[in-house]
Amino acid sequence: MTLSQRAIDIGARVETFVRTIVAPYESDRRCGAHGPADDLVMEMREKARAAGVLTPHILRDGEHLTQLETAHVLRLSGLSPLGPLAVNTMAPDEGNMYLLGKVGSAEQKQRFLAPLVDGRARSAFFMTEPASEGGAGSDPSMMQTTAKLDGNHWVINGRKAFITGAEGAKVGIVMAKSHDGACMFLVELPDPAITIDRVLTTIDSSMPGGHAVISINNLRVPADQMLGQSGDGFKYAQIRLSPARLSHCMRWLGACVRANEIAVAYACKRHAFGKPLIDHEGVGFMLAENLIDLKQAELMIDWCAGVLDTGALGTVESSMAKVAVSEALMRIADRCVQVMGGTGLTTDTIVEQVFREVRAFRIYDGPTEVHKWSLAKKIKRDQRASA
């Protein structure tokens, strides 16, 4: 697979912007436990807009880069935990933009997609429900949020949990169950029928608005704000989820590239027992293993991107990539902390944050074990079919 010149050029501009303009913001006090403040995000986006790197994966004519091209650009945007926020390639917006571009009507794209692409609004995807109430998590068929038709409106009731970016979002995609099955609805936020019960304090802190527990009480949504057709919600979720989980891999690969750079620089400068740390076999071998894992993660991402670029859903391939890449990045981040010793545990560099974020990534978009279980089911099906 050969990378296009346009992707190389866009990636170079994004990398320069992230390293020179965004990275200095990493110590900004507006980065809190529930993510960077919206005024910080918008400040960085204005600079990205001026530099011509805002929403770089969607071209001015509305064309989307191929998945292989996107992999290159998003990896470079991820060189800082703030990079995807600054250039508008972050989750959940990137996945929501992709879904709206594929399924939304012309009117829906103008009303809900355009502000996201322009970087002037954030979005939230309301799917997961509280486990304590028996709601949908890794098993979406357990969805309890309901949608009932009342004239030319749908009335939605339910509870949602771990809704990333709900606080401060302007656009929402709400999943609920109608008499036909799962559905998706587009809503303008905030809405008085959607209340934030609390924002959870979690291990990660890179996403504005954090992760919220939500109550939806008699939310009335006009029928023309249903995304696609009633009962097709799970189909649309698959359209979104395969590229979205791969995009997570892309961005966090970039973060681990940067963390490894920091660890390498530390190991080459720091001396102990008469020589640089990197000359101690135990340290040098860890960094060598990082190099191997980084390349394997990159190749896995590019392979899956190539599958998606054929037009295939890539459900199996994205599960394989998500498991392989998230586990590899966890090993890389852990080694970076270990190589840097006490310094790796501090906020003096982004290494500590990358470690936390990548640990959460092993849960995002399906835990490793759920993907392995799904793959094992496919192995069993394939065996039966060939018998």
Order of alpha helices (4+ residues) and beta strands (2+ residues): alpha-beta-beta-alpha-alpha-alpha-alpha-alpha-beta-beta-beta-beta-beta-beta-beta-alpha-beta-beta-alpha-alpha-alpha-alpha
